[in-house]
Structures are given as structure tokens and as C-alpha cells.
Amino acid sequence: MDLSKPQYSLRRVGHPFTKDYQVYFERNADKIAVSPFHDIPLYHDEARNVFNMVVEVPRWTNAKFEISRGKSMNPITQDTLDGNPRFTRSCFPYKGYIWNYGALPQTWEDPHYTDPDTDAKGDNDPIDACEIGRAIAKTGDVKQVKILGVLGLLDEGETDWKLIVIDVTDPLADKLHDISDVEKHLPGLLDATRDWFRIYMVPNGYPPNDYALEGKFMDKAYALKVVKECSEAWRRLVHGKVEKGGISLHNTTLSGTPGKLDPKDVGLPADENLSPAPVPQELEEWFYVDRERLEDDKKLVHGDDSLCITLDLA
């Protein structure tokens, strides 16, 4: 299992932190364009349960980058909120995202399927992953990770699983085998993760999120079952067995699928690697969330931000 050489290169178009920014993927072995949603394999080493993870948001950053469902070849783009590039606010004591955040390729949380354990339909995205190793990744990195557990978030009424994973090359990887090991070696991280996902949209005027399974982190065996279900859902999607909605199924490696393109016909733009655009002033603010009021105010109307006090650090 050679992890020393990256398997993929990036083609970055436009300025980061703008709606025009796009990050495309090219496979180094044969220089063909690939979709990070459909072409990058789910497994790096299936026999050892080593998975590929596409990093979207590096730790301690705020820009909400994500694999685009709708664009051909599914480049990473910046999500939007109210028509503007989306940035996640820093809720004290957290600065941006507290892990390397991304997704497992070749998975899909089916919006047509109601999970019996969450009583909610899937959120229509690849399954999310929080990589807890010490190294800070970059947007577009493809990491090899092992799965430790999963948290069942209910985001606006949709099932939105959050896997807890670690890079297999991390110094702690040999000590972390299941979710109980995370609390043992990284005390406080799971509680912080639960808290972060609960409050991260409160500064935007949304109520706190809820959890399935009473907010309990489920173990590795349960998490692997969830990943298998999401992989099977993706397989139905990419083979045209379910309604695709606005999802682009374009790929260059999956023979027999309706979205298969000839790699020769997929021309990627040159890598521009431009400087980032200026970021909003509010990224220099801490948002202090009144957690004691959260339970009483779960039915807040969108737009009521009275649960937050802001402090400008600029």
C-alpha cells in the first residue's frame, strides 16, 4: 500500500472564496479527468477497510467547499448561502472547522430512503467524514483513512451522517481502532464535535440541529454498515436505477453507466492557482452561542439571531 505518491492532481479555476472557484481532479497514472464523486474508488484497500476520503474543508478554516453534485465531473466548489459564497462562522471556542472535513467517494445518502434509525431521508450528498489526525490537509487532498465511528446528525430534518475517521499515516492511527479509543486518546474531541454540529448554523439565525440515536456516537461496526448502505445507494444512482434529480453522473471510468464519458472528450482547464479573494469581515468575529437557551429556543424562526453575541477581533 504505497501512500508516498499522490494519485491525483488538481486543476484550480478562478479565485478561491468566489462563486466561480472550481477544483477539478486528474488521475496521475493516465492523466485523465475523474469525478471525485464517482471515479475515485471508495476503497483504497478493501481487505484492510482503508477508505479514500476527499478533503473539502481543511481544519481551522471557514470556507464551505464541497463536491458539486450538479456540475459535470463534480468539481469542488464553494457552497452559497443567500446567493453569496458561504463561510461557516466561528462559534467560540472553535475557529472554523475543527477537523479536516470532507466526503467518501462512491457513496450517496439517498433522499428517497427513510432510514429506520433516524426516521429521516438522506441529504442527497456523499457521506461526510471528519478526519481527526494532526496534519492540516488542503482542499482536494485524497487521504487514506480508517473509520472509527459515526454520529447521526439531523440537519433540517434530513439524515446527515458524520463519520469519524483518521488518516492511516497519522502517528495515532495504530492506537485508534474504534470510537471508544478516540475518547481515550483524544479526550473531549467527541463532545466538541457533537457541540460543533449542534450550533454551527445558529449564527445564521437557524435553530440548533438535532441528533438521531440520542446523539450517541456509534461504533466502527455500525459506521461500516452505514457506509455500505450509502455505497449501495450510490451504485443504484450511478447505474440509473433511481431518480438522479440534479446530480451529474458524468464519469470516465465506470463502464456500463449512463454517465460514462470518453476521457478523450473531457478537457480540463489549465490549473490557474489564483490568489484568494478578500473574505467577509465577519470571519474576524467570534460568535458566542448561549447554549443554556438552546433547548428552550429550538423552535426559533429563521432569522432570529438573539442566541448569539458577537465580538469583532479585527
C-alpha positions in Angstrom: 0.0 0.0 0.0 2.1 2.9 -1.3 0.9 6.2 0.1 4.0 8.2 -0.7 2.9 9.4 -4.1 -0.4 11.3 -4.6 -2.7 9.5 -7.1 -4.5 12.7 -8.2 -3.6 16.2 -9.3 -5.8 19.3 -9.2 -6.9 21.9 -11.8 -8.0 25.0 -9.9 -10.0 27.6 -11.8 -11.0 31.1 -10.6 -10.2 32.8 -7.3 -10.9 30.9 -4.0 -13.7 32.4 -2.0 -15.7 33.3 -5.1 -18.7 31.6 -6.7 -16.5 30.9 -9.8 -13.9 28.8 -8.0 -13.8 25.2 -9.2 -11.3 22.4 -8.4 -11.2 19.5 -10.9 -9.4 16.2 -10.4 -7.0 14.4 -12.8 -5.6 10.9 -12.2 -1.9 10.9 -12.3 -1.5 7.4 -13.6 -3.0 8.1 -17.0 -3.7 11.9 -17.0 -7.5 11.6 -17.4 -10.1 13.7 -15.8 -12.0 12.0 -12.9 -15.0 12.8 -10.8 -14.3 12.9 -7.0 -17.9 11.7 -6.5 -18.0 8.8 -9.0 -14.5 7.8 -10.2 -12.3 7.9 -7.1 -12.8 4.5 -5.5 -14.5 4.2 -2.1 -11.8 1.7 -1.0 -8.1 2.2 -1.1 -7.6 -1.3 0.4 -10.9 -3.1 0.9 -9.4 -6.1 2.6 -8.0 -3.8 5.4 -11.0 -1.4 5.4 -8.9 1.5 4.3 -11.1 4.1 2.5 -10.4 7.1 0.3 -11.6 10.5 1.6 -11.8 13.7 -0.4 -10.9 16.7 1.7 -13.2 19.7 1.1 -12.6 21.9 4.1 -9.2 21.9 5.9 -9.1 22.2 9.7 -9.3 25.7 11.2 -10.8 27.2 8.0 -14.2 28.6 7.4 -14.9 28.5 3.6 -17.6 25.8 3.0 -16.1 24.0 0.0 -17.9 20.8 -1.2 -18.1 18.4 -4.1 -20.6 19.8 -6.6 -23.4 17.4 -7.3 -24.7 19.2 -10.3 -21.7 20.3 -12.3 -20.2 17.9 -14.9 -17.3 15.9 -13.4 -18.3 17.2 -9.9 -15.6 19.7 -9.1 -15.2 21.0 -5.6 -16.9 24.5 -5.4 -17.8 26.8 -2.6 -21.3 26.4 -1.3 -23.5 29.5 -1.3 -25.9 31.0 1.2 -28.3 33.7 0.3 -26.6 33.9 -3.1 -23.1 34.6 -1.7 -20.1 32.3 -1.1 -20.8 30.5 2.2 -18.5 30.8 5.2 -19.1 28.9 8.4 -19.0 31.3 11.4 -16.5 30.8 14.2 -18.5 29.8 17.3 -16.4 30.2 20.4 -14.2 28.3 21.3 -14.0 26.8 17.8 -12.1 28.5 14.9 -13.8 27.3 11.7 -13.9 23.5 11.2 -12.2 21.5 14.0 -11.2 18.6 11.8 -10.3 18.1 8.1 -13.8 17.8 6.7 -14.8 16.0 3.5 -16.6 13.1 2.0 -16.2 9.4 1.0 -16.4 9.0 -2.8 -18.8 6.5 -4.3 -21.3 7.0 -1.5 -24.7 8.7 -1.5 -27.3 9.5 1.2 -30.4 8.6 -0.7 -33.1 11.3 -0.4 -35.8 8.8 -1.4 -35.0 6.4 1.5 -36.1 6.9 5.1 -33.5 5.4 7.5 -35.3 3.4 10.2 -32.7 4.5 12.8 -33.0 8.2 12.1 -36.6 8.3 10.8 -35.4 10.8 8.1 -34.5 10.7 4.4 -30.9 11.2 3.2 -29.5 14.6 2.4 -28.6 13.8 -1.2 -24.8 14.1 -0.7 -21.9 11.8 -0.4 -21.4 10.7 3.2 -19.4 13.3 5.3 -16.2 12.5 7.1 -14.3 14.3 9.9 -10.6 13.3 9.8 -9.1 13.8 13.2 -5.4 13.3 12.6 -2.9 16.0 13.5 -1.9 17.2 10.0 -3.8 20.0 8.4 -4.9 19.0 4.9 -5.6 21.0 1.8 -8.8 21.2 -0.2 -8.7 18.5 -2.8 -6.4 16.2 -0.9 -7.3 12.5 -1.2 -6.5 10.9 2.1 -6.5 7.2 3.0 -8.4 6.7 6.2 -9.8 4.2 8.6 -13.3 4.5 10.0 -13.8 4.7 13.8 -17.4 5.6 14.3 -20.3 7.8 13.2 -22.7 10.4 14.5 -26.2 10.7 13.2 -26.9 14.4 12.6 -30.4 15.6 11.6 -29.8 18.7 9.5 -33.0 20.5 8.6 -34.8 17.2 9.0 -32.5 15.1 6.8 -30.2 12.3 7.7 -26.6 13.6 7.6 -24.2 11.0 8.9 -20.8 12.3 10.2 -18.1 9.7 10.1 -15.2 9.9 12.5 -12.0 8.8 10.6 -8.3 9.1 10.9 -5.5 9.2 8.2 -3.8 5.8 8.3 -0.4 7.5 8.3 -1.1 9.6 11.4 1.0 8.7 14.4 -2.1 7.9 16.4 -3.6 5.7 13.8 -2.2 2.5 15.3 -3.8 3.3 18.6 -7.3 4.2 17.3 -9.4 1.2 16.3 -12.9 2.1 17.4 -14.9 5.1 18.7 -14.0 4.3 22.3 -10.3 4.8 21.5 -11.0 8.4 20.4 -12.2 9.4 23.9 -9.3 7.6 25.5 -6.5 9.2 23.4 -8.2 12.5 22.4 -10.4 13.4 25.4 -13.0 16.0 24.7 -13.0 15.7 20.9 -16.2 13.8 20.6 -18.1 16.2 22.9 -16.7 19.1 20.9 -17.7 17.5 17.7 -21.3 17.0 18.9 -21.4 20.6 20.2 -20.0 22.0 16.9 -22.6 20.3 14.7 -25.3 21.3 17.1 -24.6 25.1 17.0 -22.7 25.9 13.8 -25.7 27.3 12.0 -27.1 29.3 15.0 -25.1 32.5 14.0 -27.0 32.4 10.7 -30.3 32.5 12.5 -31.1 28.8 12.4 -32.2 26.7 15.4 -29.7 24.2 16.7 -29.5 20.9 15.0 -30.9 17.6 16.4 -29.5 14.2 16.5 -30.7 10.7 15.8 -29.8 7.9 18.2 -29.9 10.3 21.2 -26.7 12.0 19.9 -24.7 8.9 20.6 -21.5 8.2 18.6 -22.0 4.7 17.2 -19.1 2.3 16.9 -17.0 1.2 14.0 -19.2 -1.8 13.1 -22.3 0.4 12.9 -20.4 3.0 10.9 -19.2 0.4 8.4 -22.8 -0.7 8.0 -23.9 2.9 7.2 -21.1 3.3 4.6 -22.1 0.0 3.0 -25.7 1.2 2.7 -24.6 4.5 1.2 -22.3 2.8 -1.2 -25.1 0.6 -2.4 -27.3 3.7 -2.8 -24.6 5.3 -4.9 -24.4 2.2 -7.1 -28.1 2.4 -7.8 -27.7 6.1 -8.6 -24.8 5.9 -10.9 -26.4 2.9 -12.8 -29.6 4.9 -13.3 -31.7 2.8 -11.1 -33.1 5.7 -9.1 -34.1 9.3 -9.9 -30.9 11.3 -10.1 -32.5 14.8 -9.7 -30.0 17.4 -10.4 -26.9 15.2 -9.9 -24.4 14.9 -12.7 -23.4 11.3 -13.3 -20.6 12.1 -15.6 -17.6 9.9 -15.1 -14.7 8.5 -17.1 -14.0 5.1 -15.6 -17.4 3.3 -14.9 -18.2 1.2 -17.9 -21.9 0.4 -18.4 -23.1 3.5 -16.6 -25.3 6.1 -18.3 -23.0 8.9 -17.4 -19.8 7.3 -18.8 -17.8 9.8 -21.0 -14.8 9.1 -23.3 -11.9 10.5 -21.4 -10.6 12.0 -24.7 -13.7 14.1 -24.8 -13.2 15.6 -21.3 -10.9 18.5 -21.5 -9.9 20.0 -18.2 -8.9 23.7 -17.9 -5.3 24.6 -17.0 -4.5 24.9 -13.4 -4.7 28.7 -12.6 -3.9 28.5 -8.8 -5.0 32.1 -8.4 -4.8 34.1 -5.1 -7.9 34.1 -2.8 -10.4 36.9 -3.0 -11.0 39.0 0.2 -13.1 37.3 2.8 -16.0 38.8 4.7 -15.4 40.9 7.8 -17.5 38.6 10.0 -14.8 35.9 9.7 -12.9 38.1 12.1 -15.6 37.8 14.7 -16.3 35.3 17.4 -19.9 34.2 17.9 -20.7 33.4 21.5 -23.7 31.0 21.5 -25.9 30.9 24.6 -26.1 27.2 24.9 -28.3 27.3 28.0 -31.1 28.7 26.0 -30.8 26.3 23.0 -33.3 23.7 24.2 -36.0 26.3 25.0 -35.5 28.1 21.7 -35.4 25.1 19.3 -38.4 26.5 17.5 -36.8 29.8 16.6 -38.0 31.3 13.4 -35.2 31.5 10.8 -33.5 34.9 11.1 -33.7 35.3 14.9 -30.0 35.5 16.0 -30.7 36.5 19.6 -28.8 33.5 20.8 -25.5 35.0 19.7 -23.3 37.7 20.9 -20.5 38.8 18.5 -17.1 40.2 19.3 -15.1 41.8 16.5 -11.5 40.8 16.7 -10.2 42.9 13.8 
